Amino acid sequence: MAEVTQLIHEYLRHDKKFPHVLCPGCGHGIVLGSLIRSVHALGIAKDDVALVAGIGCSGRVAVYVDFNTVHAVHGRALTVATGIKMAKPEMHVIVVQGDGDALSIGGNHFIHAARRNIGLTVLVLNNFIYGMTGGQCSSATPLGCWSTTTPYGQMEKSFDFVEMTRAAGANFVSRGTVFHVKTLDKLIQQALTHEGFSLVEVLTPCHTQFGRKNKFKSPVDMYQWLKKTATPLEAYEKLDPDKRAGRIPIGVFVDNHEPALETRYAAMRAKFAKG
Amino acid sequence: MSAKRKTAAREIFALGAEAVVEGALLAGCSFYGGYPITPSSEIMESMAERLPRTEDGVFIQMEDEIASLGACIGASLAGRKVMTATSGPGFSLMQELIGYACMIEAPLVLVNVMRGGPSTGLPTSPAQGDVQQARWGTHGDHSIIVLSATDVQDCLHMTVKAFNFSEKYRSPVILLLDEVTAHTREKITVPLAKDLEILYRLQPSMPPEWYKPFEETVRGVPPMPPIGSGYRFHATGLTHDDHGYPTQKSDEVVAAISRQFRKIDQFFFDIQITDEFLTEDAEVGVVAYGSVARSAHLAVEQARERGIKAGLIDLKTLFPFPRAAVEGLLRRCRTVIVPEMNMGQISREVKRVNPGTSTVWTINRIDGHIITPKQILESIRKG
């Protein structure tokens, strides 16, 4: 049996009514594949993984995979994940959110989870748009881009997830794309094994809602755009500042080893146990 | 437990808020996620001190009330008995997640120490304005259990009840207190846990591959294993089939929502707690709850001294509304008085269940002051 078939049998839910809800050309399935390969490669037991997702297309990926899965309410996935992690610090708690989920409606929870440096692995599936809701702009929609709520072009500046998470104090901050899958596998594995709050921002195309309105003729054009603009961080830093425009650095931006919240909490409680 | 194990019931001089914490710890609460807000903060402060010293207690101050309830739901899924406390504006913020907890059937206890409203309202004054919000605050059709407490000792026991109901029926339980109850300091007895009935959610006995997290059962309450125990299931706020997978098929949607109602409905006799005082021969009845019931108790005593046959039903359960008890009182009395610190949120229920046999009078106070025994007695004398 091919390795991929084995993984499908082992990790996808055989009793779930397929097909899935994602459009052809969507990158979310690639992220899920990458996540499954990473968990498998690290030898983490399925029972030790809790996958918490928010609402939208990214939220739906949780239902297909055979972990302990929670499809929470819009923007609040991190709060539910925080409860699980504090109750069971030994578990790998993974959060999958869209860009709107993470930093529009859920922005407050996001900065506080990063500030607490709680041991969550957060995958933000950034497709620059509200996909399932019908193509409205999110706080990640780039300046000038079109959406159903920015018919004359986005006038607000967008969030940089990496800079935001770095500023809030997270231990591990990285960015990848669904085009650079092998790099993405590595980033997710690093995030899963890193203590403290770990972010992997994944650039993933939404052709149906974003591409169609923003001069990408086909899903392939969007993947080619990712290939062209995403630049490994090391190469990006060597570029002349005037050549950096239009390029998006990918790789690991923050790699700290501060104790996670649950570690600090356990240390505080240990004092009482002794006394 | 690091502290010396308690071997006998003890007497303490406690706030209502502290009695809630005693009750929660006795019931086995090991997770508190909260956000401070007057007049509920004493519950949180007491939990912050107590929980980290218990065997596996987790206390976390979240960034807002939404996050507080979210964290509680996560910890509940992980097998913990969880509690949060809040007040008016925070309760409003929590409503979406209350609906989510109803949908995924997560046991949790939410204490709302009511303040006057709407909006910021009267932050430090007693009120009972969130009664209907507790029942209907979130969107959609759902059942829920709402309890109340009259005095400080009652705070302890009703908190234990709240945990028991939440575990037994896999449902969020809301405990509504008013500021007077939460901030009164009285001597109370803290029993030992072994002398109390403490219930835990049903655990599955079948192999994991046979387990369905939202399966129909005789009681309508499916077993609920903690995350990480080998029973991997999907929890979603979408209407789901018995596996927890989203569905829009009529037969599955109707079955799922109906079971969620039925699991509460068929146990009305167990859930609806009332405390009756001199109601057997009453001609004038009073229906009250919270600190108002205390005023009413004295008013009824004073009325009896004056030869008026008055009686009181103290509602410990507000929802599902204890119809049987109240309807009985309505049949016996010529007048039933409902004093409350709002514009008439429980009197609405009393009028709803009135078979037309008596007159329902209300006493409403919304100025942030308590309803006095004198005020109720005056009304009884006219009734």
Interface residues (C-beta under 8 A of the other chain):
Chain A: R13 D15 K16 K17 K46 D47 D48 A50 V52 A62 V63 D66 F67 N68 T69 V70 H71 A72 V73 R76 L78 T79 V80 A81 T82 G83 I84 K85 M86 A87 K88 M91 N108 H109 H112 Y265 M268 R269 F272 A273 K274 G275
Chain B: S2 F31 G33 P52 R53 G57 V58 I60 M62 E63 D64 I66 A67 S68 L69 G70 A71 C72 I73 G74 A75 S76 L77 A78 G79 R80 V82 E96 L97 Y100 P226 I227 G228 S229 G230 R232 F233 H234 A235 T236 G237 L238 H243 Y245 P246
